[in-house]
Amino acid sequence: MRFRHPDGTPVHLAYCSNVHQAEDLAGIIAQLGAHAEPVRERLGVGRLGIGLWLARTAVTELASDERALTSLKAELAARGLETVTLNAFPYEGFHREVVKKDVYLPDWADPARLAYTLDCARVLAALLPDDARRGSVSTLPLGWRTPWPTGRADTARYALDQLAAGLAELESSTGRRIRVGFEPEPGCVVETTTQAVREFADVDHDYLGVCLDACHLAVQFEEPGEALGRLADAGLPVVKLQASCAVEAPDPTDPRARAALRELAERRFLHQTRTVVEGTVVGVDDLPDALDGDTLPASGADNPNPWRTHFHAPLHADPEPPLRTTADQLTTVLDGLLGGPSAVCDHIEVETYTWSVLPRPPADLAAGIAAELAWARDRLTGLGLKEEHS
């Protein structure tokens, strides 16, 4: 789906295909017909954006076989789909029975991460619609915070220089600019926008910036206006927005809230959980640690702050009461990025990859994804963006 900002900037809205379980090219093509095209039909639009997640196996095939790449592009066009962004955060195995911290491997100190990301950029340059200004690729924020000794940090820094050089070479040879956004996430080397400014201050901002995930921003209790201002002051571009919501427990001492949180404490994905104590964000690495331990203080008279959990909740629907989502904060982020006289970000990707691990997964996944995109569409048009029909 495409929109036009009042300043003339084309803004792309897509949903991320990492919600679907497919890691080879045949599976990816099959999911376009089984899932993405039905989402488009439910929305009643002629063209739908899909942010593809291409696992290492699929990227290797696409990057080395021009016929395979041509076939994927033709399938996208035939089904009324377009791709301007890739999610290159997960490398492989994103739908294994247990993922947890493996999603951060390989990290940016491992040469495999650089090679994979550059291959993703090359594939995206070929998939971009002819009239797209540029493409974006999102990636992990260097790695998990431990272990991250100086030697690994220096290796990762060198990899970022190589990444920027590779993207510049790609633009020179194809005429297509691809930018990579590093996605701050709780528990990682880069958790916050403050850390992003510090870590990425000296990279090439023509090609490298941040992918801002609204769920992660909320879990870290970052105020959207301050966060966006910090990035703008540093000249660090918001390459892409992951439109996502965290789960919030207003009072974790409430037995109903704890019971509802317990249902979200599933075993596949990591659900970092945070609160604020005396002005400081404190947290644990996974939701069961919060529920079963005493590290994370509960709300109460001395601590009125809620718990927030890294569980990507559907944008349009509330979780089990008394839990709620941070949808209001996502709305504020969208306003900060697109509500002003100039567009700060032009790629928005709805990334609710947790549908299959919800306590009650939907019978009709396409309808749920379409409802999320309709929610996002309403917010964009409410900010004065005009939807472009095709």
C-alpha positions, -999 to +999 in steps of 0.1 A: +000+000+000+013+034-009+005+068+005+016+103-003+028+126+024+017+163+021+054+171+013+052+148-017+071+119-002+058+084-012+053+063+020+051+026+018+031+004+042+037-034+042+034-063+065+064-086+073+064-121+061+084-135+090+050-144+105+049-172+079+069-204+082+089-207+050+127-206+046+132-219+010+122-202-022+094-227-030+079-221+005+082-183+001+065-184-033+037-206-019+031-182+010+024-154-014-007-172-027-017-188+006-014-157+028-003-124+012-027-123-017-057-131+006-046-102+028-046-079-002-081-091-013-095-086+022-082-051+022-097-044-012-065-029-026-049-034-060-014-034-046-001-046-012+034-042+002+050-072+017+083-070+037+099-102+029+119-123+054+143-143+033+163-169+053+199-176+044+189-206+022+165-185+001+189-156-002+217-178-014+195-192-041+181-158-052+215-141-052+231-169-073+203-177-097+189-150-119+160-172-130+150-178-095+150-140-088+130-133-120+105-160-109+100-144-075+095-109-090+070-123-114+050-140-086+049-108-066+036-088-096+011-115-106-005-114-071-006-076-068+023-075-043+054-053-041+085-054-020+106-023-010+119-037+023+134-069+037+136-081+073+171-095+076+171-097+114+165-135+116+191-154+097+174-188+098+153-211+119+128-184+130+100-209+134+119-236+152+103-249+184+127-228+205+143-197+191+150-174+220+186-158+218+195-178+187+177-151+167+207-128+174+231-152+156+252-147+137+259-112+151+278-084+134+312-097+146+307-128+124+315-124+087+284-145+079+261-116+090+278-091+066+277-115+037+240-123+043+230-087+046+248-077+014+231-106-004+198-094+009+205-059-004+214-073-039+182-093-040+161-063-029+177-041-055+164-065-082+129-068-066+123-031-061+095-017-083+107+005-110+092+036-095+105+030-059+129+057-047+149+032-026+148+000-005+155-008+031+168-038+050+164-041+088+190-060+109+199-067+145+215-041+167+250-056+164+243-085+188+232-097+222+248-076+249+269-105+264+295-115+256+305-083+237+342-076+244+362-049+228+376-072+201+341-082+189+330-046+190+359-036+168+353-064+144+316-054+141+326-017+135+348-028+106+320-048+092+297-017+092+323+001+071+324-028+047+286-028+046+284+009+037+310+004+010+291-026-004+258-007-005+276+023-023+290-001-048+256-017-053+240+017-060+268+025-085+262-007-104+224-008-103+212+027-097+192+015-067+199+028-032+194+003-004+197+015+032+202-008+062+186+000+095+199-013+128+170-022+151+175-013+188+161-041+210+160-048+247+189-069+259+211-062+229+243-042+225+220-014+213+188-013+234+178+024+231+180+054+208+206+069+231+229+039+225+221+040+188+233+075+186+265+066+203+272+034+183+262+047+149+273+083+151+303+078+127+288+054+102+279+064+066+244+079+071+237+078+034+234+040+037+231+032+074+206+043+100+181+028+124+151+006+121+128+019+148+106-008+164+078+008+183+073-022+205+110-021+216+108+016+221+079+012+245+094-017+264+124+005+271+101+032+283+115+057+257+093+088+252+087+089+214+092+126+209+125+126+228+137+095+210+129+109+175+145+143+185+176+125+196+180+107+163+173+138+143+198+159+163+224+132+156+216+131+119+208+094+122+181+085+097+150+064+105+154+040+076+123+020+085+096+018+112+085-015+125+048-008+134+044-029+165+028-029+200+041-043+233+020-058+260+015-038+292+004-050+326-008-018+344-006-036+378+014-068+378+003-075+414-032-082+400-038-120+399-057-116+367-028-097+351-003-124+362-025-151+349-028-134+315+009-128+314+015-164+322-004-174+290+020-152+270+051-169+285+056-193+256+088-211+248+096-201+212+105-164+214+123-142+239+099-118+258+121-092+275+102-075+303+109-040+318+096-015+344+108+017+359+120+021+394+129+056+407+134+068+372+156+039+361+145+012+336+151-022+351+143-056+336+148-093+329+156-111+297+124-132+295+089-131+308+091-163+330+120-146+348+097-117+357+068-140+368+088-165+388+117-144+402+120-114+424+144-093+402+116-072+387+096-053+412+058-053+408+038-021+407+024-007+439+023+023+461+061+027+459+063+018+422+033+029+401+049+020+368+036-010+348+054-039+333+060-039+296+068-071+277+084-076+243+055-095+228+043-081+195+006-078+200-018-073+171-022-036+165-060-035+163-069-058+192-066-057+230-051-087+248-067-105+277-079-079+303-065-063+324-036-064+300-034-037+273-011-028+245+011+003+237-009+012+206-013+047+219+025+050+219+027+036+183+002+063+172+025+089+188+055+075+169+036+076+136+026+112+144+063+121+151+075+105+119+048+116+095+026+142+112+049+171+106+055+192+075+082+167+063+082+129+063+109+115+086+104+079+074+090+064+042+090+026+050+065+013+075+062-025+082+037-041+104+056-068+122+034-090+143+052-123+140+036-138+172+002-148+158+010-185+161+021-183+198-009-163+210-029-181+236-057-183+211-043-181+176-068-169+150-086-193+127-082-168+098-047-153+098-052-133+067-081-115+082-061-106+113-032-092+092-056-073+071-072-058+102-038-046+114-030-030+081-064-013+081-056+000+116-023+014+103-040+028+071-065+047+093-037+063+113-018+074+082-048+089+065-057+106+098-022+123+097-031+137+063-014+112+040-034+102+009-037+066-001-027+060-037-048+034-054-036+012-083 
